[in-house]
């Protein structure tokens, strides 16, 4: 019986989760990089230039990579193994890395959230003064949270070096309580930021299906909230007697959380790219049907606009219309598709195909994917309809 117990203890001490922790960290860093690259590609299609939120997300990605590097260093010095199996030098280095990990983690969280809030202001900033004030308040709250937690991390022990030299005379705060106190405000601000754009989208003059589609795009970022909550639950396993083992999941999920924050912050910007891909896939399918002799679709039904143009119109609609002078207001919000009747007779322009939209608006088809609208319909509020 004693032999079996000894073998079980030996197996427990030989546990090593380093491989899975390294793989998880590396995969998330790669995914975050891909999504930031796609973000810049999508922005080049819609705006042709980049905003403050884009560059802030790049800064956030750099900090996330720094956090990933620290996590790899922690793994090298014992994270994912039991502390009893580690040489004292590795334990000291691990605790130094852990202190840096805490500071870099909250910095990554801050930049991800500031980038997302800046994106909200760019898209919804002109919608209402209240929304702008709310975004500023949330940003200020996050900055205050960062300052307070950063100070707690640095001065968690007195003297400071006791954080990595536990046998030194002095005192330290309850580290588990500190981690939990760090996580709760982070989760609450995640919830608030996830809900912020939904009300603004719902007030817009968009078809219901389009509202739901845009809201869904913003809600996709909600998996960062799941990551935050899951990381919070892993903190309950923390035991100061075996820090390198009991913090293994929590430390790695710090990387998962901020990487998911980067990905979630890029998803709304990637909507134009998704529309472009779906549009090209639709064209490919339509071409195959045409080659097979399918004549079921009437030739007069045409989809207006390239996918990126549609996305740009959506982005402009999201940014809100400025008030028009007099009693005029925009007659149409976003055009996605319509039925066109081809114009015939002397007014037809040779090689260019012209179409008449309802209300007298003229559209010129320049190629199979590009249509230029030459007239914007405006309707006066007091105009009577016969």
C-alpha positions as CSV (number, residue, x, y, z in Angstrom):
1,X,0.0,0.0,0.0
2,X,2.8,2.4,0.9
3,X,4.5,1.5,-2.4
4,X,1.4,2.5,-4.4
5,X,1.1,5.7,-2.5
6,X,4.7,6.6,-3.2
7,X,4.2,5.9,-6.9
8,X,1.1,8.1,-7.0
9,X,3.0,11.0,-5.3
10,X,5.9,10.5,-7.8
11,X,3.5,10.6,-10.8
12,X,1.8,13.7,-9.4
13,X,5.2,15.5,-8.9
14,X,6.2,14.5,-12.5
15,X,3.1,16.2,-14.0
16,X,4.1,18.7,-16.7
17,X,1.5,20.8,-18.6
18,X,4.1,22.9,-20.3
19,X,3.4,21.5,-23.8
20,X,-0.3,22.3,-23.9
21,X,0.3,25.7,-22.3
22,X,2.9,26.6,-25.0
23,X,0.6,25.4,-27.8
24,X,-2.4,27.4,-26.5
25,X,-0.3,30.6,-26.2
26,X,1.3,30.2,-29.6
27,X,-2.0,29.5,-31.5
28,X,-3.8,32.5,-29.9
29,X,-0.9,34.8,-30.8
30,X,-1.0,33.7,-34.4
31,X,-4.8,34.1,-34.6
32,X,-4.6,37.6,-33.1
33,X,-2.0,38.6,-35.7
34,X,-4.1,37.2,-38.6
35,X,-7.2,39.2,-37.5
36,X,-5.3,42.4,-37.1
37,X,-3.8,42.0,-40.6
38,X,-7.3,41.3,-42.0
39,X,-8.6,44.4,-40.1
40,X,-6.1,46.6,-42.0
41,X,-7.0,44.9,-45.3
42,X,-10.7,45.5,-44.7
43,X,-10.1,49.2,-43.7
44,X,-8.2,49.7,-46.9
45,X,-11.3,48.6,-48.8
46,X,-13.8,50.7,-47.0
47,X,-12.0,53.9,-45.9
48,X,-8.7,53.8,-47.7
49,X,-7.1,55.1,-44.5
50,X,-6.6,54.0,-41.0
51,X,-8.0,55.5,-37.8
52,X,-6.7,55.9,-34.2
53,X,-8.6,52.7,-33.2
54,X,-6.6,50.7,-35.8
55,X,-3.2,51.9,-34.5
56,X,-4.3,51.4,-30.9
57,X,-5.1,47.8,-31.8
58,X,-1.6,47.4,-33.2
59,X,-0.2,48.6,-29.9
60,X,-2.5,46.2,-28.1
61,X,-1.2,43.3,-30.2
62,X,2.4,44.3,-29.4
63,X,1.5,44.1,-25.7
64,X,-0.3,40.8,-26.2
65,X,2.9,39.4,-27.8
66,X,4.9,40.7,-24.8
67,X,2.4,38.8,-22.5
68,X,2.8,35.7,-24.6
69,X,6.6,36.0,-24.3
70,X,6.4,36.3,-20.5
71,X,4.0,33.3,-20.4
72,X,6.6,31.2,-22.4
73,X,9.3,32.3,-19.9
74,X,7.1,31.3,-17.0
75,X,6.6,27.9,-18.6
76,X,10.4,27.5,-19.0
77,X,10.9,28.3,-15.3
78,X,8.2,26.0,-14.0
79,X,4.6,27.1,-14.9
80,X,2.6,23.9,-15.3
81,X,4.8,21.9,-13.0
82,X,4.7,21.4,-9.2
83,X,6.9,23.8,-7.3
84,X,8.4,20.9,-5.2
85,X,10.1,19.6,-8.3
86,X,11.8,22.9,-9.3
87,X,15.2,24.2,-8.3
88,X,15.2,27.3,-6.1
89,X,16.7,29.5,-8.9
90,X,13.9,28.6,-11.2
91,X,11.3,29.4,-8.6
92,X,12.8,32.9,-8.0
93,X,12.9,33.6,-11.7
94,X,9.3,32.4,-12.1
95,X,8.0,34.8,-9.4
96,X,9.8,37.7,-11.1
97,X,8.1,36.7,-14.4
98,X,4.8,36.4,-12.6
99,X,5.1,40.0,-11.4
100,X,5.8,41.2,-14.9
101,X,2.9,39.0,-16.2
102,X,0.4,40.8,-14.0
103,X,1.6,44.3,-15.1
104,X,1.7,43.4,-18.8
105,X,-1.7,41.6,-18.7
106,X,-3.6,44.6,-17.4
107,X,-1.8,46.9,-19.9
108,X,-2.9,44.6,-22.7
109,X,-6.5,44.6,-21.4
110,X,-6.4,48.4,-21.3
111,X,-5.2,49.0,-24.9
112,X,-7.7,46.4,-26.3
113,X,-10.6,48.2,-24.5
114,X,-9.4,51.7,-25.5
115,X,-9.2,50.6,-29.1
116,X,-12.7,49.1,-29.1
117,X,-14.1,52.3,-27.4
118,X,-12.3,54.4,-30.0
119,X,-13.9,52.3,-32.8
120,X,-17.3,52.9,-31.1
121,X,-16.7,56.7,-31.2
122,X,-15.6,56.6,-34.8
123,X,-18.8,54.7,-35.8
124,X,-21.4,56.0,-33.4
125,X,-19.7,59.3,-32.2
126,X,-22.1,61.5,-34.1
127,X,-25.2,59.5,-33.2
128,X,-25.8,61.0,-29.8
129,X,-23.9,63.1,-27.2
130,X,-25.0,60.6,-24.5
131,X,-23.2,57.8,-26.2
132,X,-20.0,59.8,-26.5
133,X,-20.1,60.7,-22.8
134,X,-20.7,57.0,-21.9
135,X,-17.7,55.9,-24.0
136,X,-15.5,58.5,-22.3
137,X,-16.7,57.4,-18.8
138,X,-16.0,53.8,-19.6
139,X,-12.5,54.7,-21.0
140,X,-11.8,56.7,-17.8
141,X,-13.0,53.8,-15.7
142,X,-10.6,51.4,-17.5
143,X,-7.7,53.8,-17.1
144,X,-8.4,54.2,-13.4
145,X,-8.6,50.5,-13.0
146,X,-5.3,50.1,-14.8
147,X,-3.5,52.6,-12.5
148,X,-4.9,51.1,-9.3
149,X,-4.1,47.4,-10.3
150,X,-0.7,48.4,-11.6
151,X,0.1,50.0,-8.2
152,X,-1.2,46.9,-6.4
153,X,1.0,44.6,-8.5
154,X,4.2,46.6,-7.9
155,X,3.6,47.2,-4.2
156,X,1.9,43.9,-3.3
157,X,4.8,43.2,-0.9
158,X,6.8,45.3,1.5
159,X,9.6,45.2,0.7
160,X,8.9,44.8,-3.1
161,X,11.5,42.0,-3.5
162,X,9.6,39.8,-1.1
163,X,7.3,39.1,-4.1
164,X,10.0,36.9,-5.6
165,X,11.9,36.1,-2.4
166,X,9.2,34.8,-0.1
167,X,11.6,34.1,2.8
168,X,12.6,37.8,3.1
169,X,11.2,39.5,6.2
170,X,8.1,41.6,5.4
171,X,4.4,41.4,4.5
172,X,2.4,40.7,1.3
173,X,-1.2,41.2,0.5
174,X,-3.5,38.2,-0.1
175,X,-2.6,37.4,-3.7
176,X,-5.7,35.3,-4.4
177,X,-8.0,38.2,-3.2
178,X,-5.9,40.6,-5.4
179,X,-6.4,38.4,-8.5
180,X,-10.2,38.2,-7.9
181,X,-10.5,41.9,-7.2
182,X,-8.6,42.5,-10.5
183,X,-11.0,40.3,-12.5
184,X,-14.4,41.5,-11.3
185,X,-14.2,45.1,-12.6
186,X,-12.7,43.7,-15.8
187,X,-15.7,41.5,-16.4
188,X,-18.2,44.2,-15.6
189,X,-16.7,46.6,-18.1
190,X,-16.7,43.8,-20.7
191,X,-20.4,43.4,-20.2
192,X,-21.1,47.2,-20.5
193,X,-18.9,47.5,-23.6
194,X,-20.6,44.5,-25.3
195,X,-24.0,46.1,-24.8
196,X,-23.0,49.7,-25.8
197,X,-23.3,49.5,-29.6
198,X,-26.5,47.4,-29.7
199,X,-28.9,50.2,-28.8
200,X,-27.3,52.5,-31.3
201,X,-27.7,49.9,-34.1
202,X,-31.3,49.3,-33.2
203,X,-32.2,53.0,-33.5
204,X,-30.9,53.1,-37.1
205,X,-33.0,53.2,-40.2
206,X,-32.0,49.7,-41.4
207,X,-34.1,46.7,-42.4
208,X,-34.7,44.3,-39.4
209,X,-32.5,41.6,-41.0
210,X,-29.6,44.1,-41.4
211,X,-30.0,45.3,-37.8
212,X,-29.8,41.7,-36.6
213,X,-26.8,41.0,-38.8
214,X,-24.9,44.1,-37.5
215,X,-25.8,43.3,-33.9
216,X,-24.6,39.8,-34.3
217,X,-21.3,41.0,-35.6
218,X,-20.8,43.1,-32.5
219,X,-21.9,40.3,-30.2
220,X,-19.3,37.9,-31.7
221,X,-16.9,39.8,-29.6
222,X,-18.7,38.3,-26.6
223,X,-16.3,35.3,-26.5
224,X,-13.8,37.6,-24.7
225,X,-16.4,37.9,-21.9
226,X,-16.5,34.1,-21.8
227,X,-12.7,34.0,-21.6
228,X,-12.7,36.6,-18.8
229,X,-15.3,34.6,-16.8
230,X,-13.5,31.3,-17.3
231,X,-10.2,32.8,-16.2
232,X,-12.0,34.1,-13.1
233,X,-13.1,30.6,-12.2
234,X,-9.6,29.2,-12.6
235,X,-8.4,31.7,-10.0
236,X,-10.4,29.8,-7.4
237,X,-7.9,26.9,-7.8
238,X,-4.9,29.1,-6.8
239,X,-2.9,27.9,-3.8
240,X,0.2,29.7,-2.7
241,X,1.8,26.5,-1.6
242,X,2.0,25.3,-5.2
243,X,1.8,28.5,-7.3
244,X,3.5,27.2,-10.4
245,X,0.9,24.4,-10.8
246,X,-2.3,26.1,-9.6
247,X,-1.8,29.2,-11.6
248,X,-0.9,27.4,-14.9
249,X,-4.4,27.6,-16.4
250,X,-5.1,31.2,-15.1
251,X,-1.8,32.6,-16.5
252,X,-2.3,31.0,-19.9
253,X,-5.9,32.2,-20.1
254,X,-4.7,35.7,-19.5
255,X,-3.1,35.4,-23.0
256,X,-6.3,33.7,-24.3
257,X,-8.4,36.5,-22.9
258,X,-6.5,39.4,-24.4
259,X,-5.9,37.7,-27.7
260,X,-9.7,37.1,-27.9
261,X,-10.2,40.7,-27.1
262,X,-8.0,41.7,-30.1
263,X,-9.9,39.3,-32.3
264,X,-13.3,40.5,-31.1
265,X,-12.3,44.1,-31.5
266,X,-11.4,43.4,-35.2
267,X,-14.6,41.5,-36.1
268,X,-16.9,44.5,-36.7
269,X,-14.3,46.0,-39.0
270,X,-14.1,42.7,-40.9
271,X,-17.8,42.9,-41.9
272,X,-16.9,44.5,-45.3
273,X,-14.4,41.7,-46.0
274,X,-17.0,39.0,-45.1
275,X,-19.5,40.7,-47.4
276,X,-16.9,40.8,-50.2
277,X,-16.2,37.1,-49.8
278,X,-19.9,36.2,-49.7
279,X,-20.6,38.3,-52.8
280,X,-17.8,36.7,-54.7
281,X,-19.0,33.3,-53.7
282,X,-22.5,34.3,-54.9
283,X,-21.1,35.4,-58.2
284,X,-19.2,32.1,-58.6
285,X,-22.4,30.2,-57.8
286,X,-24.4,32.3,-60.2
287,X,-21.8,31.8,-63.0
288,X,-22.0,28.0,-62.6
289,X,-25.8,28.1,-62.8
290,X,-25.6,30.3,-65.9
291,X,-23.2,27.9,-67.6
292,X,-25.6,25.0,-66.7
293,X,-28.4,26.7,-68.6
294,X,-30.4,27.9,-65.5
295,X,-32.7,30.6,-66.7
296,X,-34.9,30.8,-63.6
297,X,-33.7,34.2,-62.4
298,X,-35.3,37.1,-64.4
299,X,-32.6,39.1,-66.2
300,X,-34.0,42.5,-65.0
301,X,-33.2,41.7,-61.4
302,X,-29.7,43.1,-60.6
303,X,-27.8,43.4,-57.3
304,X,-26.4,46.9,-56.9
305,X,-22.9,47.6,-55.8
306,X,-19.7,45.8,-55.0
307,X,-19.5,44.1,-51.6
308,X,-17.0,46.6,-50.3
309,X,-19.2,49.5,-51.5
310,X,-22.2,48.0,-49.7
311,X,-20.1,47.8,-46.6
312,X,-18.9,51.4,-47.0
313,X,-22.5,52.6,-47.2
314,X,-23.3,50.5,-44.1
315,X,-20.3,52.1,-42.3
316,X,-21.4,55.6,-43.3
317,X,-25.0,54.8,-42.1
318,X,-23.6,53.6,-38.8
319,X,-21.7,56.8,-38.4
320,X,-25.0,58.7,-38.7
321,X,-26.3,61.2,-41.1
322,X,-25.6,64.9,-40.4
323,X,-28.7,67.0,-40.3
324,X,-29.6,68.5,-43.6
325,X,-30.4,72.2,-44.0
326,X,-34.0,73.3,-44.5
327,X,-36.7,70.7,-44.3
328,X,-34.9,68.1,-46.3
329,X,-33.7,64.7,-45.0
330,X,-32.1,61.7,-46.7
331,X,-34.7,59.7,-48.6
332,X,-32.9,56.4,-48.6
333,X,-30.5,54.8,-46.0
334,X,-28.7,51.8,-47.4
335,X,-29.4,50.1,-50.8
336,X,-28.5,46.5,-51.0
337,X,-30.5,45.3,-54.0
338,X,-33.4,46.4,-56.1
339,X,-35.2,45.6,-59.3
340,X,-34.0,47.7,-62.2
341,X,-35.7,48.4,-65.6
342,X,-33.2,48.9,-68.4
343,X,-33.6,52.2,-70.2
344,X,-34.1,52.0,-74.0
345,X,-34.3,54.6,-76.7
346,X,-32.2,57.7,-77.5
347,X,-31.2,58.3,-73.9
348,X,-29.3,55.0,-73.7
349,X,-25.6,55.7,-73.5
350,X,-24.0,53.3,-76.1
351,X,-21.7,50.8,-74.3
352,X,-22.8,51.8,-70.8
353,X,-26.0,50.1,-69.5
354,X,-28.2,52.6,-67.7
355,X,-31.1,51.8,-65.5
356,X,-33.9,53.8,-63.9
357,X,-34.6,53.3,-60.2
358,X,-37.8,54.2,-58.5
359,X,-38.2,58.0,-58.0
360,X,-36.2,58.8,-61.1
361,X,-32.8,57.9,-59.8
362,X,-30.4,56.9,-62.6
363,X,-27.8,54.1,-62.2
364,X,-25.0,53.4,-64.7
365,X,-23.6,49.9,-64.8
366,X,-19.9,50.2,-65.6
367,X,-19.1,46.5,-65.3
368,X,-20.7,43.4,-63.8
369,X,-19.9,44.5,-60.2
370,X,-19.8,48.3,-60.2
371,X,-22.7,50.7,-60.4
372,X,-22.4,54.4,-60.0
373,X,-25.4,56.3,-58.6
374,X,-25.6,59.7,-60.3
375,X,-28.5,61.2,-58.3
376,X,-29.3,61.1,-54.6
377,X,-33.0,61.3,-53.9
378,X,-34.0,63.8,-51.2
379,X,-37.6,64.2,-50.1
380,X,-39.0,67.2,-48.2
381,X,-40.9,66.4,-45.1
382,X,-43.8,68.5,-46.1
383,X,-44.0,67.0,-49.6
384,X,-47.4,65.4,-50.3
385,X,-47.6,62.2,-52.2
386,X,-50.3,62.0,-54.7
